[in-house]
Amino acid sequence: MHAWYNTYVDIKINSYLPKTAVEGPGIRFCIWVQGCSICCEGCANSHMWDKNGGGLVSVNELVSEILKYRDEIEGVTFLGGEPLEQIEPVTELSKAVQEMGLSVLVFTGKEYESIKNESSVKELVKYVDILIDGRYEASKRDFSRPWVGSSNQKYYFFTDRYNEKIISDYKNKFEVRFDKNSSVSINGMGDFEKINKIIGS
């Protein structure tokens, strides 16, 4: 058993997607955490605010799932919900992901400059390649940069794996999935009001 397995840590998640091309650079395993106290007006994931929603999953279980796709993905993305409100399990998972040789992207509605001196944040960013911070602000809505929806949000690069070039290399996109029960799910970044009207959901 590797050192990054921590059998005593669980994380509350809404869902995960093993392979997506619209939640960061390359093909990524995406984890939506459950629970957010920031509650941005106009948030597309308001159903992930409730801390009593979602389900508990062990870090071990998610590590095992990620390992199944290690050769098919570039990294793992954490969003939600608010990942930093579950910073311990997100850190444990990020350690595991880095040890697999994969990259880590974390979204937070908090401002990094205001929390960067917290010991838990310092520990987390040791295992993060990209942090994207800032709450969604509807009055500053801007889809011109990848993976963000308002102009106040910032990118932080903590390793040499990526740099600001990715901001021009990638564009916002979304994916639409239909399951066998004809249910529709959408992920990515864009004008979801327009998207929902187009697909009639």
Order of alpha helices (4+ residues) and beta strands (2+ residues): beta-beta-beta-alpha-beta-alpha-beta-alpha-alpha-beta-beta-alpha-beta-beta-alpha
